[in-house]
Amino acid sequence: MKFSIIIPVYNRRDEVRDLLDSLRHQTVRNFEVIIVEDGSTDPCQDICENAAANGLDVTYYFKENEGRSIARNYGMERAGGQYFIFFDSDCVIPPSYFETLEKELNSNPIDCFGGPDAAHESFTTTQKAINYTMTSFLTTGGIRGGKISLEKFTPRTFNMGFRREVFDSVGGFREMFSEDIDMSTRIRNAGFSIGLITATPVWHKRRISWKKFWRQVHVFGMSRITLKLLYPGTLKAVHWLPAIAVIMFVLLLAMGIFVSPWWLLPLGIYAAALVICAAIATRSACIAFKAVPAAAIQLFGYGTGFLSAYFLKIIMGRGRDEAREIELRRGK
């Protein structure tokens, strides 16, 4: 068996049903599926058993709640494949994913790889707007797997895989925010090859409310500072962009209110550019206009998380103990 798919789950019954159903319809079945239920109060064992009864090679484990990183490590320790593949439980996998992945790895072997995420046609317009802003060069600088990027590609666990030898050498995920970036950094520092496989996207449902989306990106911003403490050379100019956007917005808004409305023009130009580019990319006026609040939440959520963490952990020096604690955690 070539691939072991490892999926940590916490109270995601409906999402797991959709994910397993998409795996049942793969054009090739060169994989096993390992579901690790991380102490859910609404478990999905019956869904896994039903998928197994319909021919899917799926194994279900239930363990006490310790976090998604520990759950992934638990799954890797029980996996039998040559490669470990990671999806988020709210992903749906296109039918030819594993057929394409095997061809890509046969023609260009790499130790660790990741792929982009996209929005399925059945997703809501809000989900599609969030997906657009999370992958658009206008908001992320292309750092989430697009063809244009301002930094080295970093696989994320919504669509990521690596050889068994990587796990044996580097260890598993550490329980922390942005644990996938930490893992990718450790893999790269250990000398393993990392690459983007653009031909293997997943359909990622993402957060279904603005509030949940804000919380997600706010944590992303905070965790970037933790990663800077762990790996001092990894904080790049692109990571400052959302924070700079927050500062510029506040300054332009203040100037627009107290000096002249013309100071608001750059904000209007940026919003118009978002709408136009989103409309071209998605062919939907509704999604295009929803991309404006989605981008605002993304930039402000990440930017404020980044700035607050920078002040507390860098300027005030409160992050050193956290970094030492994370360094002491075993990755296995």
C-alpha positions as CSV (number, residue, x, y, z in Angstrom):
1,M,0.0,0.0,0.0
2,K,1.5,3.3,-1.0
3,F,-0.5,6.0,0.9
4,S,-1.8,6.3,4.4
5,I,-4.4,9.1,4.8
6,I,-4.4,10.4,8.4
7,I,-7.3,12.6,9.5
8,P,-7.8,13.9,13.0
9,V,-11.5,14.5,13.8
10,Y,-13.3,16.5,16.5
11,N,-17.1,16.7,16.3
12,R,-17.2,16.7,12.5
13,R,-19.7,14.0,11.6
14,D,-21.2,15.6,8.5
15,E,-17.8,16.7,7.2
16,V,-16.3,13.2,7.7
17,R,-19.2,11.6,5.8
18,D,-18.5,13.9,2.8
19,L,-14.8,13.3,3.0
20,L,-15.0,9.5,3.1
21,D,-17.6,9.5,0.3
22,S,-15.2,11.5,-1.9
23,L,-12.4,8.9,-1.0
24,R,-14.7,6.0,-2.0
25,H,-15.0,7.6,-5.4
26,Q,-11.3,7.9,-6.2
27,T,-10.3,6.6,-9.6
28,V,-7.6,4.5,-7.9
29,R,-7.6,3.0,-4.4
30,N,-3.9,2.9,-3.6
31,F,-4.4,4.1,0.0
32,E,-5.7,3.3,3.5
33,V,-7.7,5.8,5.6
34,I,-7.0,6.3,9.3
35,I,-9.5,8.3,11.2
36,V,-8.4,9.4,14.7
37,E,-11.4,10.7,16.8
38,D,-9.8,13.1,19.3
39,G,-12.2,12.8,22.2
40,S,-15.3,14.0,20.3
41,T,-18.6,14.2,22.1
42,D,-20.4,13.4,18.8
43,P,-18.3,10.6,17.4
44,C,-18.3,9.4,13.8
45,Q,-17.6,5.7,14.3
46,D,-20.8,4.6,12.6
47,I,-20.0,6.7,9.5
48,C,-16.6,5.1,9.3
49,E,-18.1,1.6,9.7
50,N,-20.6,2.3,6.9
51,A,-17.8,3.5,4.6
52,A,-15.8,0.3,5.4
53,A,-18.9,-1.8,4.6
54,N,-19.0,-0.1,1.2
55,G,-15.5,-1.1,0.3
56,L,-13.3,1.7,1.7
57,D,-10.2,0.6,3.6
58,V,-10.8,2.8,6.7
59,T,-9.6,2.2,10.3
60,Y,-11.2,4.1,13.1
61,Y,-9.6,5.0,16.4
62,F,-11.0,6.9,19.4
63,K,-8.7,8.5,21.9
64,E,-8.9,11.2,24.7
65,N,-8.8,14.8,23.5
66,E,-5.2,16.0,23.3
67,G,-5.2,18.1,20.2
68,R,-5.0,17.6,16.4
69,S,-1.2,17.2,16.4
70,I,-1.1,14.4,18.9
71,A,-4.0,12.8,16.9
72,R,-2.0,12.9,13.7
73,N,1.0,11.4,15.4
74,Y,-1.2,8.7,16.8
75,G,-2.3,7.9,13.3
76,M,1.2,7.9,11.8
77,E,2.4,5.4,14.5
78,R,-0.3,3.0,13.3
79,A,0.0,3.7,9.5
80,G,1.4,1.2,7.0
81,G,1.9,3.3,3.9
82,Q,5.1,4.6,2.3
83,Y,3.7,8.1,2.3
84,F,1.6,9.8,5.0
85,I,-1.2,12.1,3.6
86,F,-3.0,14.7,5.7
87,F,-6.3,16.3,5.0
88,D,-8.5,18.5,7.2
89,S,-11.8,16.8,8.1
90,D,-13.7,19.6,6.2
91,C,-12.1,18.8,2.9
92,V,-13.6,17.0,-0.1
93,I,-11.1,15.2,-2.4
94,P,-11.5,15.3,-6.2
95,P,-11.9,11.9,-7.8
96,S,-8.5,11.8,-9.6
97,Y,-6.5,13.1,-6.7
98,F,-4.5,9.9,-5.9
99,E,-4.2,8.8,-9.5
100,T,-2.6,12.2,-10.3
101,L,-0.5,12.2,-7.1
102,E,1.1,8.9,-7.9
103,K,1.9,10.0,-11.4
104,E,3.5,13.2,-10.2
105,L,5.6,11.5,-7.5
106,N,6.8,8.8,-10.0
107,S,7.9,11.5,-12.4
108,N,9.3,13.9,-9.8
109,P,10.0,12.2,-6.5
110,I,10.1,14.6,-3.5
111,D,10.2,13.9,0.2
112,C,7.4,16.3,1.3
113,F,4.7,17.9,-0.8
114,G,1.5,20.0,-0.6
115,G,-1.2,21.1,-2.9
116,P,-3.6,24.0,-3.2
117,D,-7.2,24.2,-2.1
118,A,-10.2,25.3,-4.0
119,A,-14.0,25.8,-3.7
120,H,-16.4,23.2,-5.0
121,E,-19.3,24.4,-7.0
122,S,-21.7,23.2,-4.3
123,F,-20.2,25.5,-1.6
124,T,-22.0,28.6,-0.4
125,T,-21.1,32.0,-1.7
126,T,-19.6,32.9,1.7
127,Q,-17.4,29.8,1.6
128,K,-16.4,30.7,-2.0
129,A,-15.6,34.3,-1.0
130,I,-13.5,33.1,1.9
131,N,-11.7,30.6,-0.3
132,Y,-11.0,33.4,-2.9
133,T,-9.5,35.8,-0.3
134,M,-7.4,33.0,1.3
135,T,-5.8,32.2,-2.0
136,S,-5.7,35.5,-3.8
137,F,-2.4,37.4,-4.4
138,L,-4.2,40.6,-3.3
139,T,-4.6,39.3,0.2
140,T,-2.1,36.6,1.0
141,G,0.8,37.4,-1.3
142,G,0.4,34.0,-2.8
143,I,1.7,32.2,0.3
144,R,-1.0,29.5,0.4
145,G,-0.1,27.5,-2.6
146,G,-0.7,29.8,-5.6
147,K,1.4,29.9,-8.7
148,I,2.8,33.3,-7.7
149,S,4.4,33.5,-4.2
150,L,6.4,35.9,-2.2
151,E,8.1,33.2,-0.1
152,K,9.1,29.5,-0.3
153,F,6.2,27.1,-0.5
154,T,5.1,25.7,2.8
155,P,2.8,22.7,2.8
156,R,-0.3,22.9,5.1
157,T,-2.2,20.0,6.6
158,F,-5.4,20.6,4.6
159,N,-3.4,19.1,1.7
160,M,0.0,17.7,2.7
161,G,2.1,14.6,2.6
162,F,5.6,13.2,3.2
163,R,7.6,10.0,3.2
164,R,7.6,7.7,6.1
165,E,11.4,8.3,6.3
166,V,10.6,12.0,7.1
167,F,8.6,11.0,10.1
168,D,11.3,8.6,11.2
169,S,13.9,11.3,11.0
170,V,12.1,14.5,12.0
171,G,9.4,13.2,14.3
172,G,5.8,14.1,14.3
173,F,3.8,17.3,14.7
174,R,4.1,19.4,17.8
175,E,1.0,20.6,19.6
176,M,0.9,24.3,18.8
177,F,-0.8,26.8,16.5
178,S,0.4,26.6,12.9
179,E,1.9,23.2,13.7
180,D,2.0,22.4,9.9
181,I,4.3,25.4,9.3
182,D,6.5,24.3,12.2
183,M,6.6,20.7,10.7
184,S,7.4,22.0,7.2
185,T,10.2,24.1,8.6
186,R,11.7,21.2,10.5
187,I,11.5,19.1,7.4
188,R,13.3,21.7,5.3
189,N,15.9,22.3,7.9
190,A,16.6,18.5,8.0
191,G,17.6,18.6,4.4
192,F,14.5,16.9,2.8
193,S,13.1,18.2,-0.4
194,I,9.7,20.0,-0.4
195,G,7.5,20.8,-3.4
196,L,4.2,22.1,-4.6
197,I,2.0,19.8,-6.7
198,T,-0.5,22.1,-8.4
199,A,-2.3,19.3,-10.1
200,T,-3.7,17.9,-6.8
201,P,-6.0,20.5,-5.2
202,V,-8.6,19.7,-2.6
203,W,-12.0,21.3,-2.1
204,H,-11.8,23.0,1.3
205,K,-15.1,24.0,2.9
206,R,-13.4,26.4,5.4
207,R,-15.2,28.3,8.1
208,I,-18.9,28.9,7.5
209,S,-19.3,32.1,9.5
210,W,-17.5,35.4,9.6
211,K,-16.9,35.0,13.4
212,K,-15.2,31.7,13.0
213,F,-13.2,33.0,10.1
214,W,-12.0,35.9,12.2
215,R,-10.9,33.7,15.0
216,Q,-9.0,31.4,12.6
217,V,-7.0,34.1,10.9
218,H,-6.4,36.0,14.2
219,V,-4.8,32.8,15.6
220,F,-2.7,32.6,12.4
221,G,-1.4,36.0,13.0
222,M,-0.5,35.3,16.6
223,S,1.2,32.0,15.7
224,R,3.5,33.7,13.2
225,I,5.3,35.4,16.1
226,T,5.7,32.1,17.9
227,L,7.3,30.7,14.7
228,K,9.6,33.7,14.6
229,L,10.8,32.8,18.1
230,L,11.3,29.2,17.2
231,Y,13.0,30.0,13.8
232,P,14.3,33.6,13.9
233,G,15.1,33.8,10.2
234,T,11.7,32.8,9.0
235,L,9.8,36.0,9.6
236,K,9.7,37.7,6.1
237,A,8.5,41.0,4.8
238,V,5.4,39.3,3.4
239,H,4.2,38.3,6.9
240,W,4.1,42.0,7.9
241,L,1.7,42.9,5.1
242,P,-1.6,42.4,6.9
243,A,-0.2,44.3,10.0
244,I,0.9,47.1,7.7
245,A,-2.6,47.0,6.0
246,V,-4.2,47.5,9.5
247,I,-2.0,50.4,10.3
248,M,-2.5,52.0,6.9
249,F,-6.3,51.6,7.1
250,V,-6.5,53.3,10.5
251,L,-4.3,56.2,9.3
252,L,-6.2,56.6,6.1
253,L,-9.6,56.4,7.9
254,A,-8.4,59.0,10.4
255,M,-7.1,61.3,7.7
256,G,-10.3,60.9,5.7
257,I,-12.4,61.9,8.7
258,F,-10.4,64.7,10.1
259,V,-8.5,66.1,7.0
260,S,-10.1,65.3,3.7
261,P,-12.3,62.5,2.2
262,W,-9.7,62.1,-0.6
263,W,-7.6,60.1,1.9
264,L,-10.2,57.4,1.6
265,L,-9.6,57.0,-2.1
266,P,-6.8,54.2,-1.7
267,L,-9.3,52.1,0.3
268,G,-11.9,52.5,-2.4
269,I,-9.4,51.5,-5.1
270,Y,-8.3,48.4,-3.2
271,A,-11.9,47.4,-2.6
272,A,-12.7,47.9,-6.3
273,A,-9.7,45.9,-7.3
274,L,-10.9,43.0,-5.1
275,V,-14.3,43.0,-6.5
276,I,-13.1,43.1,-10.1
277,C,-10.5,40.4,-9.6
278,A,-12.9,38.2,-7.7
279,A,-15.6,38.6,-10.3
280,I,-13.1,37.6,-13.0
281,A,-11.9,34.6,-11.0
282,T,-15.2,33.3,-9.8
283,R,-17.6,34.7,-12.4
284,S,-20.0,35.7,-9.7
285,A,-21.0,39.2,-8.7
286,C,-22.3,37.9,-5.3
287,I,-19.0,36.2,-4.5
288,A,-17.1,39.3,-5.7
289,F,-18.9,41.6,-3.3
290,K,-18.6,39.2,-0.4
291,A,-14.8,39.1,-1.1
292,V,-14.6,42.6,0.3
293,P,-15.7,41.7,3.9
294,A,-13.9,38.4,3.7
295,A,-10.6,40.2,2.8
296,A,-11.2,42.8,5.6
297,I,-11.7,40.1,8.1
298,Q,-8.7,38.2,6.9
299,L,-6.4,41.2,6.9
300,F,-7.6,42.7,10.2
301,G,-7.9,39.3,11.9
302,Y,-4.3,38.3,11.0
303,G,-2.9,41.8,11.3
304,T,-4.3,42.4,14.8
305,G,-3.2,39.0,15.9
306,F,0.3,39.6,14.6
307,L,0.6,43.0,16.1
308,S,-0.7,42.0,19.6
309,A,1.6,38.9,19.7
310,Y,4.6,40.9,18.5
311,F,4.0,43.5,21.3
312,L,3.5,40.8,24.0
313,K,6.0,38.2,22.9
314,I,8.8,40.2,21.3
315,I,8.7,43.7,22.8
316,M,7.5,42.6,26.3
317,G,9.5,39.4,26.1
318,R,6.7,37.1,27.1
319,G,7.2,34.6,24.3
320,R,10.6,33.2,25.4
321,D,9.1,30.8,27.9
322,E,6.5,29.6,25.3
323,A,9.2,29.0,22.7
324,R,11.3,27.0,25.2
325,E,8.3,24.9,26.2
326,I,7.5,24.1,22.5
327,E,11.1,23.2,21.9
328,L,11.0,20.7,24.7
329,R,8.0,18.9,23.3
330,R,8.7,15.7,21.5
331,G,7.4,15.5,17.9
332,K,6.5,11.8,18.3
